Amino acid sequence: MIDLNNAEPAFALIPAGTIAEAIVSLQPGNHGENKLFTKSEKTGSIGLKVCFTLTSGSYAKRKIFQLIGFQGSKKDETGKDTWGAMGQTLIRSLVESAKGIYPSDKSVESIEKRKIKLTELHNMKCIVKIGIETDKSGKHPDKNKIFTAITPDHSDYSKFKTVTSTRSNIEEDSDFNDEIPF
């Protein structure tokens, strides 16, 4: 018999609205040429599995796992893929946070910086705002989620001056050549 009464309880959720630095790690999927994406067998939706490792504050070393929407199976009344659009918006804000791009900057340089290969997200360091996702069905416990990245136009951005973009550690000539033109 094992007595678990003295074992540490599970982590409490990180409070909603917490801002921290994080490193993005791409997780293997089951879809696409390089298995970079995850495709739901049930709905056909396609997402990008990501782990955010917090690197600052009292929650440093905590991990938040998330599926970022890339292509949803449902469309809204105008035919727009809202899940995919939300995912691309999040990816754009992560890139802007890491590369120090103002969201309103439409210069040629910023436009080019927003064009990335998905593998560039791997090991990218950015500033994120954490939220709590509640399961409306009540079947699953609440969980932390990255709601947005903090970009240079946000007042808290300057508190994290160590943020820099890091190149992917996956070789340039590998099969990971997916580009996302924003």
C-alpha positions in Angstrom: 0.0 0.0 0.0 1.2 3.5 -0.8 0.2 6.4 1.4 -0.2 9.5 -0.8 -1.5 11.8 1.9 1.8 13.6 2.1 2.2 13.9 -1.7 1.9 17.4 -3.2 -1.5 18.2 -4.7 -1.8 19.0 -8.4 -0.8 22.4 -9.5 -3.3 25.2 -9.1 -4.3 27.1 -12.2 -2.2 30.1 -13.1 -4.5 33.2 -12.5 -6.2 34.6 -15.6 -4.5 37.7 -16.8 -1.0 36.6 -15.7 1.7 37.9 -18.2 5.0 36.0 -18.5 7.8 35.2 -20.9 7.4 31.8 -22.6 9.3 29.6 -25.0 7.2 28.0 -27.7 7.8 24.3 -28.5 6.1 22.5 -31.4 4.8 19.1 -30.6 4.6 16.2 -33.0 1.2 15.7 -34.7 -0.4 13.1 -37.0 -1.1 15.0 -40.1 0.7 16.7 -43.0 3.8 15.8 -44.9 6.0 16.3 -41.8 3.4 15.3 -39.1 3.6 18.9 -37.9 -0.2 19.3 -37.6 -2.8 17.3 -35.7 -6.0 16.3 -37.5 -9.1 15.3 -35.6 -10.5 12.0 -36.8 -13.9 13.1 -35.5 -14.2 16.5 -37.0 -11.4 16.8 -39.6 -10.2 20.0 -38.0 -6.5 20.7 -38.2 -4.4 22.3 -35.4 -0.9 22.9 -34.3 0.1 21.2 -31.0 2.2 23.6 -29.0 3.8 23.7 -25.5 4.4 27.0 -23.9 7.1 26.8 -21.2 7.0 29.8 -18.9 10.4 31.3 -18.2 9.7 34.2 -15.9 7.8 35.1 -12.7 6.5 32.8 -10.0 5.2 30.3 -12.6 8.6 29.8 -14.3 9.0 26.2 -15.6 5.3 25.6 -15.8 4.0 24.3 -19.1 0.8 25.1 -20.9 -0.2 22.7 -23.7 -2.5 24.0 -26.4 -3.9 23.1 -29.8 -3.8 26.2 -31.9 -6.5 26.2 -34.6 -5.3 26.1 -38.2 -8.2 24.8 -40.2 -11.6 24.3 -38.6 -14.3 22.0 -39.9 -17.1 24.5 -39.4 -17.7 27.9 -41.0 -19.7 30.8 -39.7 -22.7 32.3 -41.5 -20.3 34.3 -43.8 -18.3 31.2 -44.7 -15.3 32.2 -42.5 -13.3 29.6 -40.7 -13.3 31.2 -37.3 -11.2 28.6 -35.5 -8.5 28.8 -38.1 -8.6 32.6 -38.1 -8.3 32.7 -34.3 -5.3 30.4 -34.5 -3.6 32.5 -37.2 -4.2 35.6 -35.1 -2.5 34.0 -32.1 0.4 32.9 -34.2 0.8 36.4 -35.7 0.8 37.9 -32.2 3.4 35.4 -31.0 5.7 36.3 -34.0 5.1 40.0 -33.4 5.9 39.6 -29.7 9.1 37.7 -30.4 10.3 39.9 -33.2 9.3 43.2 -31.6 6.8 44.2 -34.3 4.0 46.6 -33.6 0.7 45.1 -34.9 -0.1 48.3 -36.8 3.3 48.4 -38.5 2.8 48.0 -42.2 6.4 48.7 -43.3 8.0 46.4 -45.8 10.4 45.2 -43.1 7.6 44.2 -40.7 5.5 42.6 -43.5 8.6 40.4 -44.3 9.2 39.5 -40.6 5.6 38.2 -40.4 6.2 35.7 -43.2 7.5 32.6 -41.4 8.1 28.9 -41.7 6.1 27.1 -39.0 9.3 25.6 -37.7 10.5 29.1 -36.8 7.9 29.0 -34.0 9.9 26.2 -32.3 12.1 27.7 -29.5 10.7 31.2 -30.1 10.7 33.3 -27.0 7.7 35.6 -26.6 5.5 37.3 -23.9 2.1 35.8 -23.3 -1.1 36.5 -21.5 -2.5 33.5 -19.8 -6.2 32.8 -19.3 -8.4 30.0 -18.1 -10.5 27.9 -20.4 -13.7 26.5 -18.9 -15.2 23.3 -20.4 -18.8 24.2 -21.0 -19.9 20.6 -20.9 -18.5 20.1 -17.4 -16.8 16.9 -18.5 -13.2 18.3 -18.1 -11.6 20.4 -15.5 -10.7 24.1 -16.2 -7.2 24.6 -17.8 -4.8 27.3 -18.5 -4.6 28.6 -22.1 -2.6 31.3 -23.9 -5.1 33.9 -24.9 -2.8 36.3 -26.7 0.8 37.4 -27.0 1.9 40.7 -25.7 3.2 42.9 -28.5 5.3 46.1 -28.3 2.2 48.3 -28.2 1.2 46.9 -24.9 2.3 48.7 -21.7 3.7 45.5 -20.1 5.9 44.7 -23.1 8.7 46.9 -21.9 8.9 45.0 -18.6 10.3 42.0 -20.5 13.2 43.5 -22.4 15.0 40.2 -22.7 12.6 38.9 -25.4 14.4 37.9 -28.6 13.6 35.7 -31.4 15.5 32.4 -31.7 15.9 30.4 -34.8 14.5 27.0 -35.1 16.9 24.2 -34.2 15.4 22.2 -37.0 17.7 22.3 -40.1 16.7 24.7 -42.8 16.9 22.0 -45.5 14.6 19.7 -43.6 11.1 18.9 -44.8 9.6 21.6 -42.5 9.1 24.2 -45.2 5.6 25.4 -44.5 5.2 29.1 -44.8 2.5 31.2 -43.3 2.0 34.5 -45.1 0.0 36.8 -42.8 
